[in-house]
């Protein structure tokens, strides 16, 4: 686990409320909808993101939104069928591991709890309710070529 400063990033994709989870508490169905979406695939190809996928949890006081798409530091146009979320410049705690695309379809509680436990093991405090944080963003960025997954939690905005 490494702490580091990052510049502002933009997440481009689609948000899904927690109510879109399936019976196994995954977002596998919405992920597949995105993968099968012609606009999304065209966007990826036109902007050189064919080998990148990202997911993000934006926590609130009582729930969260799940995003699926890509995260970038490039200034690119957002397609009409998608939305963008600008993440702040700030300090993050980041871990890199090996993963594949199906990682995003694991149960949500496993994805979030496993990462937060790693943070706490490194003496990085996490709110009992992540939505109480001023920077409630958990981002997962996967390079499909290298099979490297970067997960990061915002510690503070600058």
BAKOL-570354 format. One record per atom (N, C-alpha, C): x, y, z; residue in three letters. Coordinates in nm, 4 decimals. Atoms other than C-alpha are relative to their C-alpha. Layout:
BEGIN
FIDREN        x        y        z rest
FIDREN        X        Y        Z  ALA
...
end
This chain:
BEGIN
FIDREN        x        y        z rest
FIDREN   0.0862  -0.1171   0.0000  UNK
FIDREN   0.0000   0.0000   0.0000  UNK
FIDREN   0.0904   0.1229   0.0000  UNK
FIDREN  -0.0808  -0.1205   0.0112  UNK
FIDREN   0.1448   0.3320  -0.1044  UNK
FIDREN  -0.0898   0.1230   0.0079  UNK
FIDREN   0.0681  -0.1291  -0.0008  UNK
FIDREN   0.0366   0.6855  -0.0256  UNK
FIDREN   0.0685   0.0873  -0.1032  UNK
FIDREN  -0.0594  -0.0898   0.0986  UNK
FIDREN   0.0841   0.9367  -0.3032  UNK
FIDREN  -0.0970   0.1103  -0.0376  UNK
FIDREN   0.0792  -0.1125   0.0489  UNK
FIDREN  -0.0374   1.2638  -0.4496  UNK
FIDREN  -0.0359  -0.0275  -0.1450  UNK
FIDREN   0.0391   0.0128   0.1395  UNK
FIDREN  -0.2365   1.2577  -0.7719  UNK
FIDREN  -0.0696   0.1275  -0.0451  UNK
FIDREN   0.0705  -0.1120   0.0604  UNK
FIDREN  -0.3749   1.5179  -1.0073  UNK
FIDREN  -0.1476  -0.0369  -0.0138  UNK
FIDREN   0.1420   0.0234   0.0224  UNK
FIDREN  -0.7453   1.5526  -1.0779  UNK
FIDREN  -0.0185  -0.1028  -0.1116  UNK
FIDREN   0.0338   0.1014   0.0991  UNK
FIDREN  -0.8960   1.2626  -1.2719  UNK
FIDREN  -0.1463   0.0160  -0.0385  UNK
FIDREN   0.1393  -0.0002   0.0432  UNK
FIDREN  -1.2173   1.2253  -1.4687  UNK
FIDREN  -0.0444  -0.1432  -0.0236  UNK
FIDREN   0.0602   0.1310   0.0231  UNK
FIDREN  -1.4319   0.9149  -1.4521  UNK
FIDREN  -0.1094   0.0195  -0.1038  UNK
FIDREN   0.1016  -0.0074   0.1052  UNK
FIDREN  -1.6363   0.8643  -1.7696  UNK
FIDREN  -0.0656  -0.1369  -0.0121  UNK
FIDREN   0.0741   0.1248   0.0078  UNK
FIDREN  -1.9061   0.6005  -1.7768  UNK
FIDREN  -0.1438   0.0237   0.0391  UNK
FIDREN   0.1383  -0.0131  -0.0464  UNK
FIDREN  -2.2426   0.5412  -1.6203  UNK
FIDREN  -0.0087  -0.0349   0.1475  UNK
FIDREN   0.0230   0.0309  -0.1414  UNK
FIDREN  -2.3558   0.5522  -1.2591  UNK
FIDREN  -0.1213  -0.0924   0.0154  UNK
FIDREN   0.1093   0.0912  -0.0308  UNK
FIDREN  -2.5804   0.2868  -1.1087  UNK
FIDREN  -0.0251   0.0052   0.1505  UNK
FIDREN   0.0289   0.0001  -0.1436  UNK
FIDREN  -2.7613   0.3061  -0.7732  UNK
FIDREN   0.0205  -0.1395   0.0582  UNK
FIDREN  -0.0230   0.1287  -0.0658  UNK
FIDREN  -2.6987   0.0318  -0.5194  UNK
FIDREN  -0.1146  -0.0974  -0.0237  UNK
FIDREN   0.1157   0.0865   0.0245  UNK
FIDREN  -3.0474  -0.1007  -0.5999  UNK
FIDREN   0.0153  -0.0822  -0.1287  UNK
FIDREN  -0.0242   0.0760   0.1231  UNK
FIDREN  -2.9061  -0.2287  -0.9324  UNK
FIDREN   0.0843  -0.1249   0.0243  UNK
FIDREN  -0.0732   0.1232  -0.0307  UNK
FIDREN  -2.7077  -0.5010  -0.7528  UNK
FIDREN  -0.0929  -0.1188  -0.0223  UNK
FIDREN   0.0799   0.1206   0.0175  UNK
FIDREN  -2.8212  -0.8531  -0.8309  UNK
FIDREN  -0.0138  -0.0753   0.1325  UNK
FIDREN   0.0229   0.0773  -0.1226  UNK
FIDREN  -2.9173  -1.1241  -0.5795  UNK
FIDREN   0.1293  -0.0407   0.0705  UNK
FIDREN  -0.1301   0.0348  -0.0592  UNK
FIDREN  -2.5475  -1.2068  -0.5249  UNK
FIDREN   0.0751   0.1237   0.0485  UNK
FIDREN  -0.0577  -0.1289  -0.0422  UNK
FIDREN  -2.4818  -0.8388  -0.4373  UNK
FIDREN   0.1181   0.0409  -0.0885  UNK
FIDREN  -0.1022  -0.0406   0.0963  UNK
FIDREN  -2.2747  -0.7850  -0.7526  UNK
FIDREN  -0.0617   0.0968  -0.1004  UNK
FIDREN   0.0428  -0.0851   0.1104  UNK
FIDREN  -2.2933  -0.5392  -1.0388  UNK
FIDREN   0.0331  -0.0658  -0.1332  UNK
FIDREN  -0.0344   0.0748   0.1204  UNK
FIDREN  -2.2165  -0.8125  -1.2931  UNK
FIDREN  -0.0925   0.0284  -0.1175  UNK
FIDREN   0.0949  -0.0241   0.1095  UNK
FIDREN  -2.5341  -0.7486  -1.4957  UNK
FIDREN   0.0196   0.1373  -0.0629  UNK
FIDREN  -0.0185  -0.1340   0.0569  UNK
FIDREN  -2.4781  -0.3737  -1.5331  UNK
FIDREN   0.1361   0.0107  -0.0688  UNK
FIDREN  -0.1309   0.0016   0.0665  UNK
FIDREN  -2.1108  -0.4345  -1.6151  UNK
FIDREN  -0.0136  -0.0601  -0.1403  UNK
FIDREN   0.0190   0.0644   0.1305  UNK
FIDREN  -2.2173  -0.6699  -1.8966  UNK
FIDREN  -0.0826   0.0891  -0.0933  UNK
FIDREN   0.0766  -0.0934   0.0817  UNK
FIDREN  -2.4746  -0.4164  -2.0176  UNK
FIDREN   0.0933   0.1043  -0.0606  UNK
FIDREN  -0.0958  -0.0995   0.0491  UNK
FIDREN  -2.1942  -0.1623  -2.0462  UNK
FIDREN   0.0914  -0.0614  -0.1053  UNK
FIDREN  -0.0904   0.0656   0.0951  UNK
FIDREN  -1.9617  -0.4084  -2.2204  UNK
FIDREN  -0.0693  -0.0269  -0.1338  UNK
FIDREN   0.0759   0.0284   0.1220  UNK
FIDREN  -2.2369  -0.4876  -2.4735  UNK
FIDREN  -0.0580   0.1256  -0.0651  UNK
FIDREN   0.0545  -0.1255   0.0501  UNK
FIDREN  -2.3253  -0.1209  -2.5292  UNK
FIDREN   0.0870   0.0540  -0.1142  UNK
FIDREN  -0.0744  -0.0472   0.1171  UNK
FIDREN  -2.2257   0.0038  -2.8765  UNK
FIDREN   0.0641   0.1367   0.0234  UNK
FIDREN  -0.0561  -0.1330  -0.0275  UNK
FIDREN  -2.1758   0.3652  -2.7581  UNK
FIDREN   0.1253  -0.0104   0.0867  UNK
FIDREN  -0.1147   0.0171  -0.0890  UNK
FIDREN  -1.9418   0.2519  -2.4811  UNK
FIDREN   0.1192  -0.0570  -0.0774  UNK
FIDREN  -0.1085   0.0610   0.0763  UNK
FIDREN  -1.7363   0.0306  -2.7138  UNK
FIDREN   0.0586   0.0981  -0.1015  UNK
FIDREN  -0.0472  -0.1011   0.0957  UNK
FIDREN  -1.7169   0.3080  -2.9742  UNK
FIDREN   0.0850   0.1052   0.0711  UNK
FIDREN  -0.0746  -0.0977  -0.0802  UNK
FIDREN  -1.6043   0.5561  -2.7071  UNK
FIDREN   0.1382  -0.0545   0.0370  UNK
FIDREN  -0.1274   0.0608  -0.0381  UNK
FIDREN  -1.3340   0.3156  -2.5860  UNK
FIDREN   0.0963  -0.0020  -0.1181  UNK
FIDREN  -0.0845   0.0130   0.1192  UNK
FIDREN  -1.2025   0.2558  -2.9374  UNK
FIDREN   0.0489   0.1358  -0.0499  UNK
FIDREN  -0.0355  -0.1331   0.0528  UNK
FIDREN  -1.2085   0.6210  -3.0479  UNK
FIDREN   0.1016   0.0724   0.0877  UNK
FIDREN  -0.0887  -0.0710  -0.0928  UNK
FIDREN  -1.0141   0.7317  -2.7381  UNK
FIDREN   0.1162  -0.0839   0.0521  UNK
FIDREN  -0.1140   0.0842  -0.0373  UNK
FIDREN  -0.7656   0.4444  -2.7042  UNK
FIDREN  -0.0125  -0.0656   0.1361  UNK
FIDREN   0.0212   0.0622  -0.1305  UNK
FIDREN  -0.9214   0.2880  -2.3943  UNK
FIDREN  -0.0459  -0.1457  -0.0096  UNK
FIDREN   0.0489   0.1369   0.0176  UNK
FIDREN  -0.9940  -0.0597  -2.5357  UNK
FIDREN   0.0498  -0.0947   0.1088  UNK
FIDREN  -0.0609   0.0901  -0.0974  UNK
FIDREN  -0.7654  -0.2180  -2.2765  UNK
FIDREN  -0.0043   0.0538   0.1425  UNK
FIDREN   0.0149  -0.0565  -0.1340  UNK
FIDREN  -0.8794  -0.0203  -1.9736  UNK
FIDREN  -0.1457  -0.0067   0.0427  UNK
FIDREN   0.1329  -0.0059  -0.0596  UNK
FIDREN  -1.1805  -0.0575  -1.7466  UNK
FIDREN   0.0159   0.0478   0.1431  UNK
FIDREN  -0.0045  -0.0520  -0.1364  UNK
FIDREN  -1.2600   0.1151  -1.4212  UNK
FIDREN  -0.1381  -0.0118   0.0629  UNK
FIDREN   0.1241  -0.0096  -0.0757  UNK
FIDREN  -1.5205   0.1022  -1.1518  UNK
FIDREN   0.0270   0.0934   0.1163  UNK
FIDREN  -0.0162  -0.0954  -0.1088  UNK
FIDREN  -1.5832   0.3465  -0.8729  UNK
FIDREN  -0.1227  -0.0076   0.0897  UNK
FIDREN   0.1056  -0.0128  -0.0991  UNK
FIDREN  -1.7844   0.3600  -0.5553  UNK
FIDREN   0.0067   0.1418   0.0545  UNK
FIDREN   0.0100  -0.1328  -0.0601  UNK
FIDREN  -1.8986   0.7060  -0.4487  UNK
FIDREN  -0.1000  -0.0158   0.1140  UNK
FIDREN   0.0814   0.0253  -0.1182  UNK
FIDREN  -2.0269   0.6687  -0.0942  UNK
FIDREN  -0.0705   0.1261   0.0468  UNK
FIDREN   0.0776  -0.1076  -0.0600  UNK
FIDREN  -2.2958   0.8838   0.0610  UNK
FIDREN  -0.0339  -0.0383   0.1427  UNK
FIDREN   0.0324   0.0284  -0.1399  UNK
FIDREN  -2.4318   0.9031   0.4160  UNK
FIDREN  -0.0825  -0.1274   0.0195  UNK
FIDREN   0.0878   0.1152  -0.0191  UNK
FIDREN  -2.6896   0.6286   0.3579  UNK
FIDREN   0.0095  -0.1046  -0.1093  UNK
FIDREN  -0.0120   0.0965   0.1077  UNK
FIDREN  -2.5971   0.4555   0.0335  UNK
FIDREN   0.1229   0.0340  -0.0836  UNK
FIDREN  -0.1118  -0.0289   0.0889  UNK
FIDREN  -2.3567   0.4655  -0.2593  UNK
FIDREN  -0.0457  -0.0115  -0.1446  UNK
FIDREN   0.0193   0.0159   0.1440  UNK
FIDREN  -2.3408   0.4955  -0.6358  UNK
FIDREN   0.1193  -0.0790  -0.0518  UNK
FIDREN  -0.1033   0.0793   0.0656  UNK
FIDREN  -2.1464   0.2488  -0.8457  UNK
FIDREN   0.0145   0.0529  -0.1418  UNK
FIDREN  -0.0276  -0.0465   0.1350  UNK
FIDREN  -1.9818   0.3698  -1.1650  UNK
FIDREN   0.0797  -0.1064  -0.0739  UNK
FIDREN  -0.0778   0.0902   0.0849  UNK
FIDREN  -1.8500   0.1615  -1.4536  UNK
FIDREN   0.0380   0.0759  -0.1260  UNK
FIDREN  -0.0489  -0.0710   0.1173  UNK
FIDREN  -1.6363   0.3012  -1.7350  UNK
FIDREN   0.1503   0.0027  -0.0012  UNK
FIDREN  -0.1458  -0.0187  -0.0029  UNK
FIDREN  -1.2852   0.4433  -1.7459  UNK
FIDREN   0.0314   0.1255   0.0806  UNK
FIDREN  -0.0485  -0.1192  -0.0687  UNK
FIDREN  -1.0838   0.6902  -1.5422  UNK
FIDREN   0.1213   0.0497  -0.0796  UNK
FIDREN  -0.1063  -0.0560   0.0829  UNK
FIDREN  -0.8490   0.9280  -1.7217  UNK
FIDREN   0.0440   0.1363   0.0516  UNK
FIDREN  -0.0463  -0.1358  -0.0274  UNK
FIDREN  -0.6393   1.2383  -1.6834  UNK
FIDREN  -0.0054   0.0839  -0.1273  UNK
FIDREN   0.0139  -0.0710   0.1274  UNK
FIDREN  -0.7107   1.3343  -2.0472  UNK
FIDREN  -0.1281   0.0828   0.0004  UNK
FIDREN   0.1188  -0.0834   0.0164  UNK
FIDREN  -0.9545   1.6118  -2.1358  UNK
FIDREN  -0.0688  -0.0446  -0.1284  UNK
FIDREN   0.0694   0.0520   0.1174  UNK
FIDREN  -1.1918   1.4279  -2.3682  UNK
FIDREN  -0.1500   0.0228   0.0136  UNK
FIDREN   0.1446  -0.0238   0.0024  UNK
FIDREN  -1.5513   1.4756  -2.4709  UNK
FIDREN  -0.0741  -0.1225   0.0525  UNK
FIDREN   0.0823   0.1073  -0.0555  UNK
FIDREN  -1.8067   1.2712  -2.2808  UNK
FIDREN  -0.1167  -0.0260  -0.0953  UNK
FIDREN   0.1144   0.0302   0.0874  UNK
FIDREN  -2.0550   1.0902  -2.5068  UNK
FIDREN  -0.1321   0.0334   0.0692  UNK
FIDREN   0.1313  -0.0372  -0.0543  UNK
FIDREN  -2.4198   1.1920  -2.4622  UNK
FIDREN  -0.0619  -0.1131   0.0833  UNK
FIDREN   0.0595   0.1136  -0.0710  UNK
FIDREN  -2.5068   0.8406  -2.3393  UNK
FIDREN   0.0724  -0.0322   0.1311  UNK
FIDREN  -0.0768   0.0230  -0.1220  UNK
FIDREN  -2.2547   0.8643  -2.0531  UNK
FIDREN   0.0107   0.1275   0.0811  UNK
FIDREN  -0.0197  -0.1149  -0.0878  UNK
FIDREN  -2.1698   1.0926  -1.7654  UNK
FIDREN   0.1456   0.0049   0.0426  UNK
FIDREN  -0.1357  -0.0088  -0.0545  UNK
FIDREN  -1.8473   1.2209  -1.6177  UNK
FIDREN  -0.0067   0.0469   0.1442  UNK
FIDREN  -0.0119  -0.0382  -0.1399  UNK
FIDREN  -1.7419   1.2641  -1.2577  UNK
FIDREN   0.1450   0.0447   0.0179  UNK
FIDREN  -0.1349  -0.0530  -0.0178  UNK
FIDREN  -1.4428   1.4867  -1.1845  UNK
FIDREN   0.0445  -0.0265   0.1431  UNK
FIDREN  -0.0589   0.0322  -0.1300  UNK
FIDREN  -1.2317   1.3526  -0.9003  UNK
FIDREN   0.1064   0.1043   0.0332  UNK
FIDREN  -0.0915  -0.1083  -0.0366  UNK
FIDREN  -1.0194   1.5991  -0.7037  UNK
FIDREN   0.1470  -0.0401  -0.0058  UNK
FIDREN  -0.1423   0.0171  -0.0247  UNK
FIDREN  -0.6469   1.6437  -0.6947  UNK
FIDREN   0.0096  -0.0332   0.1480  UNK
FIDREN  -0.0067   0.0320  -0.1411  UNK
FIDREN  -0.5435   1.4854  -0.3680  UNK
FIDREN   0.1008  -0.1072   0.0345  UNK
FIDREN  -0.0859   0.1084  -0.0486  UNK
FIDREN  -0.3681   1.2244  -0.1608  UNK
FIDREN  -0.0836  -0.1276   0.0030  UNK
FIDREN   0.0686   0.1285   0.0034  UNK
FIDREN  -0.4603   0.8612  -0.2115  UNK
FIDREN   0.0851  -0.1070   0.0666  UNK
FIDREN  -0.0681   0.1232  -0.0399  UNK
FIDREN  -0.3725   0.5229  -0.0677  UNK
FIDREN  -0.0292  -0.0978  -0.1128  UNK
FIDREN   0.0149   0.0827   0.1202  UNK
FIDREN  -0.3108   0.2854  -0.3582  UNK
FIDREN   0.0676  -0.1348   0.0173  UNK
FIDREN  -0.0585   0.1333   0.0038  UNK
FIDREN  -0.2497  -0.0835  -0.3995  UNK
FIDREN  -0.0149  -0.0552  -0.1409  UNK
FIDREN   0.0053   0.0641   0.1311  UNK
FIDREN  -0.1668  -0.2722  -0.7167  UNK
FIDREN   0.0034  -0.1501   0.0189  UNK
FIDREN   0.0042   0.1459  -0.0074  UNK
FIDREN  -0.2509  -0.6375  -0.7681  UNK
FIDREN  -0.0349  -0.0541  -0.1379  UNK
FIDREN   0.0383   0.0643   0.1252  UNK
FIDREN  -0.3246  -0.8869  -1.0434  UNK
FIDREN  -0.1492  -0.0256   0.0006  UNK
FIDREN   0.1441   0.0239   0.0101  UNK
FIDREN  -0.6823  -0.9163  -1.1672  UNK
FIDREN  -0.0402  -0.0104  -0.1463  UNK
FIDREN   0.0590   0.0063   0.1331  UNK
FIDREN  -0.9047  -0.9765  -1.4661  UNK
FIDREN  -0.1337   0.0718   0.0025  UNK
FIDREN   0.1231  -0.0775   0.0111  UNK
FIDREN  -1.2228  -0.8131  -1.5918  UNK
FIDREN  -0.1107  -0.0510   0.0920  UNK
FIDREN   0.1060   0.0540  -0.0863  UNK
FIDREN  -1.4451  -1.0484  -1.3907  UNK
FIDREN   0.0143   0.0440   0.1456  UNK
FIDREN  -0.0197  -0.0522  -0.1358  UNK
FIDREN  -1.2975  -0.8926  -1.0740  UNK
FIDREN  -0.1102   0.0990   0.0367  UNK
FIDREN   0.1025  -0.1007  -0.0262  UNK
FIDREN  -1.5517  -0.6092  -1.1085  UNK
FIDREN  -0.1358  -0.0615   0.0315  UNK
FIDREN   0.1279   0.0669  -0.0241  UNK
FIDREN  -1.8318  -0.8658  -1.0826  UNK
FIDREN  -0.0015  -0.0824   0.1277  UNK
FIDREN   0.0003   0.0655  -0.1313  UNK
FIDREN  -1.7328  -0.9968  -0.7394  UNK
FIDREN  -0.1003   0.0716   0.0900  UNK
FIDREN   0.0946  -0.0661  -0.0913  UNK
FIDREN  -1.9743  -0.9257  -0.4526  UNK
FIDREN   0.0565   0.1324   0.0531  UNK
FIDREN  -0.0397  -0.1356  -0.0387  UNK
FIDREN  -1.9633  -0.5586  -0.3596  UNK
FIDREN   0.0614   0.0051   0.1393  UNK
FIDREN  -0.0549  -0.0054  -0.1364  UNK
FIDREN  -1.9089  -0.6167   0.0113  UNK
FIDREN   0.1412  -0.0579   0.0038  UNK
FIDREN  -0.1348   0.0576   0.0041  UNK
FIDREN  -1.6051  -0.8337  -0.0704  UNK
FIDREN   0.0999   0.1025  -0.0551  UNK
FIDREN  -0.0900  -0.0985   0.0610  UNK
FIDREN  -1.4501  -0.5683  -0.2975  UNK
FIDREN   0.0341   0.1127   0.0968  UNK
FIDREN  -0.0186  -0.1163  -0.0869  UNK
FIDREN  -1.5006  -0.2854  -0.0510  UNK
FIDREN   0.0664  -0.0400   0.1313  UNK
FIDREN  -0.0539   0.0391  -0.1309  UNK
FIDREN  -1.4342  -0.4644   0.2784  UNK
FIDREN   0.1441  -0.0479  -0.0088  UNK
FIDREN  -0.1368   0.0510   0.0139  UNK
FIDREN  -1.1213  -0.6408   0.1535  UNK
FIDREN   0.0989   0.1149  -0.0128  UNK
FIDREN  -0.0908  -0.1125   0.0179  UNK
FIDREN  -0.9651  -0.3147   0.0403  UNK
FIDREN   0.0094   0.0842   0.1263  UNK
FIDREN  -0.0033  -0.0805  -0.1221  UNK
FIDREN  -1.0657  -0.1225   0.3529  UNK
FIDREN   0.0765  -0.0710   0.1126  UNK
FIDREN  -0.0777   0.0743  -0.1005  UNK
FIDREN  -0.9201  -0.3990   0.5747  UNK
FIDREN   0.1486   0.0158  -0.0252  UNK
FIDREN  -0.1412  -0.0214   0.0334  UNK
FIDREN  -0.5899  -0.3595   0.3892  UNK
FIDREN   0.0439   0.1401   0.0432  UNK
FIDREN  -0.0328  -0.1358  -0.0443  UNK
FIDREN  -0.6013   0.0149   0.4568  UNK
FIDREN   0.0204   0.0034   0.1513  UNK
FIDREN  -0.0091  -0.0024  -0.1465  UNK
FIDREN  -0.6649  -0.0390   0.8275  UNK
FIDREN   0.1234  -0.0749   0.0499  UNK
FIDREN  -0.1207   0.0747  -0.0366  UNK
FIDREN  -0.3828  -0.2952   0.8445  UNK
FIDREN   0.1242   0.0878  -0.0131  UNK
FIDREN  -0.1101  -0.0953   0.0204  UNK
FIDREN  -0.1563  -0.0136   0.7208  UNK
FIDREN  -0.0160   0.1245   0.0877  UNK
FIDREN   0.0292  -0.1113  -0.0911  UNK
FIDREN  -0.2915   0.2150   0.9978  UNK
FIDREN  -0.0535   0.1237  -0.0706  UNK
FIDREN   0.0692  -0.1086   0.0696  UNK
FIDREN  -0.4875   0.4238   0.7506  UNK
FIDREN  -0.1448  -0.0065   0.0457  UNK
FIDREN   0.1350   0.0034  -0.0571  UNK
FIDREN  -0.8125   0.5197   0.9169  UNK
FIDREN  -0.1061   0.0108  -0.1096  UNK
FIDREN   0.1142   0.0013   0.0906  UNK
FIDREN  -1.1401   0.4560   0.7390  UNK
FIDREN  -0.1240   0.0226   0.0857  UNK
FIDREN   0.1246  -0.0225  -0.0725  UNK
FIDREN  -1.4750   0.5905   0.8538  UNK
FIDREN  -0.0810  -0.1286   0.0029  UNK
FIDREN   0.0883   0.1154  -0.0060  UNK
FIDREN  -1.7151   0.3235   0.9727  UNK
FIDREN  -0.1001   0.0075  -0.1153  UNK
FIDREN   0.0816  -0.0240   0.1187  UNK
FIDREN  -1.9454   0.4753   0.7111  UNK
FIDREN   0.0873   0.0804  -0.0959  UNK
FIDREN  -0.0881  -0.0732   0.0919  UNK
FIDREN  -1.7203   0.5690   0.4152  UNK
FIDREN  -0.0632   0.1269  -0.0550  UNK
FIDREN   0.0683  -0.1194   0.0475  UNK
FIDREN  -1.9844   0.8237   0.3143  UNK
FIDREN   0.0217   0.1212   0.0882  UNK
FIDREN  -0.0300  -0.1118  -0.0892  UNK
FIDREN  -1.8784   1.0366   0.6125  UNK
FIDREN   0.1306   0.0702  -0.0382  UNK
FIDREN  -0.1249  -0.0596   0.0448  UNK
FIDREN  -1.5462   1.1070   0.4405  UNK
FIDREN  -0.0274   0.1202  -0.0895  UNK
FIDREN   0.0095  -0.1136   0.0922  UNK
FIDREN  -1.4942   1.4393   0.2624  UNK
FIDREN   0.0355  -0.0419  -0.1423  UNK
FIDREN  -0.0414   0.0523   0.1305  UNK
FIDREN  -1.3475   1.2323  -0.0237  UNK
FIDREN  -0.0407  -0.1483  -0.0070  UNK
FIDREN   0.0504   0.1373  -0.0105  UNK
FIDREN  -1.5675   0.9188  -0.0382  UNK
FIDREN   0.0110  -0.0818  -0.1290  UNK
FIDREN  -0.0181   0.0621   0.1304  UNK
FIDREN  -1.4173   0.7692  -0.3557  UNK
FIDREN   0.0933  -0.1202   0.0080  UNK
FIDREN  -0.0814   0.1210   0.0152  UNK
FIDREN  -1.2927   0.4136  -0.4021  UNK
FIDREN   0.0011  -0.0324  -0.1485  UNK
FIDREN  -0.0142   0.0192   0.1437  UNK
FIDREN  -1.1598   0.3715  -0.7566  UNK
FIDREN   0.0810  -0.1259  -0.0255  UNK
FIDREN  -0.0705   0.1209   0.0425  UNK
FIDREN  -1.0517   0.0503  -0.9257  UNK
FIDREN   0.0258   0.0136  -0.1493  UNK
FIDREN  -0.0384  -0.0224   0.1392  UNK
FIDREN  -0.8614   0.0797  -1.2533  UNK
FIDREN   0.0794  -0.1210  -0.0477  UNK
FIDREN  -0.0594   0.1242   0.0489  UNK
FIDREN  -0.7738  -0.2325  -1.4537  UNK
FIDREN   0.0574   0.0180  -0.1395  UNK
FIDREN  -0.0633   0.0066   0.1309  UNK
FIDREN  -0.5272  -0.2623  -1.7403  UNK
FIDREN  -0.0195  -0.1425  -0.0496  UNK
FIDREN   0.0329   0.1336   0.0491  UNK
FIDREN  -0.6596  -0.5557  -1.9443  UNK
FIDREN   0.1191  -0.0696  -0.0658  UNK
FIDREN  -0.1194   0.0605   0.0592  UNK
FIDREN  -0.3227  -0.6095  -2.1183  UNK
FIDREN   0.0910  -0.0599   0.1061  UNK
FIDREN  -0.0941   0.0450  -0.1039  UNK
FIDREN  -0.1028  -0.6332  -1.8088  UNK
FIDREN  -0.0693  -0.0776   0.1117  UNK
FIDREN   0.0803   0.0623  -0.1064  UNK
FIDREN  -0.3862  -0.7667  -1.5857  UNK
FIDREN   0.0346   0.0601   0.1368  UNK
FIDREN  -0.0328  -0.0703  -0.1238  UNK
FIDREN  -0.2791  -0.5087  -1.3258  UNK
FIDREN  -0.1176   0.0876   0.0413  UNK
FIDREN   0.1094  -0.0765  -0.0574  UNK
FIDREN  -0.5462  -0.3613  -1.1020  UNK
FIDREN   0.0566   0.0973   0.1019  UNK
FIDREN  -0.0350  -0.1003  -0.1000  UNK
FIDREN  -0.4884  -0.0360  -0.9175  UNK
FIDREN  -0.1283   0.0368   0.0720  UNK
FIDREN   0.1120  -0.0413  -0.0833  UNK
FIDREN  -0.7267   0.0303  -0.6304  UNK
FIDREN   0.0477   0.1164   0.0838  UNK
FIDREN  -0.0405  -0.1106  -0.0861  UNK
FIDREN  -0.7185   0.3624  -0.4549  UNK
FIDREN  -0.1187   0.0663   0.0656  UNK
FIDREN   0.0951  -0.0690  -0.0863  UNK
FIDREN  -0.9035   0.5431  -0.1801  UNK
FIDREN   0.0534   0.1399   0.0233  UNK
FIDREN  -0.0408  -0.1379  -0.0251  UNK
FIDREN  -0.8934   0.9187  -0.1500  UNK
FIDREN   0.0115   0.0258   0.1503  UNK
FIDREN  -0.0230  -0.0365  -0.1398  UNK
FIDREN  -0.7419   1.0279   0.1806  UNK
FIDREN  -0.0360   0.1463   0.0244  UNK
FIDREN   0.0335  -0.1426  -0.0128  UNK
FIDREN  -0.7833   1.4003   0.1173  UNK
FIDREN   0.0051   0.0644  -0.1367  UNK
FIDREN  -0.0050  -0.0803   0.1218  UNK
FIDREN  -0.8417   1.6586  -0.1536  UNK
FIDREN   0.0932   0.1180   0.0252  UNK
FIDREN  -0.0944  -0.1122  -0.0127  UNK
FIDREN  -0.5902   1.9347  -0.2198  UNK
FIDREN  -0.0529   0.1239  -0.0676  UNK
end
